[in-house]
Amino acid sequence: MSDNYRDNSTDFVLGIGDDDLNLDSDKLSILRPRKEFDWDDFYRQGTPPWDTGLIEPDLIRLVEEKLVSPCSTLEIGCGSGVDAIYLAKKGFEVTAIDSSPMAIDRAHSRAKNDNVLLRIVYDDIFKFTPSAGTYDFVYDIGFYHFIRKTHLTQFMDILWKLTKPGSMYFTLAGDETDEFEGPPEYLQFLPGLSKDKIFNELGCLFEEIKIWPGTLYSRFRKAPHKAWACLFRRPF
């Protein structure tokens, strides 16, 4: 068997390294938002602005300060897989999902080149969730602050389904005090939020562990965007 393969029955891709990995269908249409953006179009035009090739410093901080430890992990909107691969190298059992085929292909290539094992899934997160099970750690880099504009209720619903008591959730969300730059089609992905707004929305499901001033990097400018790095835990 090839060391890299696609299982068409579940439509996932694995990058294999040297280490081994130690809802009801009638509700699905309600959970899944309509497709408003062609995510693949950003990749067809080249490298999307958010795909800097850099591991987000606030994610590194989570690991180095042991705010999260290796566990079953899901990244929502993994893009080309930079952050997911970093966590896999640190011993996390990672599932990384994205709805862009080109992003998934790039993530697959990164995993193969880095000789890292993780599960990379090409799917819509709203379609994936009903049969996904739960994870100890769920995170996204900018997905919450984008999807909340139109589908906050549905997103909160999938977070509930993907987590269990004690699960951690981490997100990086744009800070409303930042001066965002770039073309209009890019700016829609950088909505700003206040710390209180984030707490009021995510606090409905989770208890706050830590929220601190963070950063979001972009290819459109040298200095990172200001963001909120938010770590929550689902209560026991």
Disulfide bonds with the S-S distance in Angstrom:
none
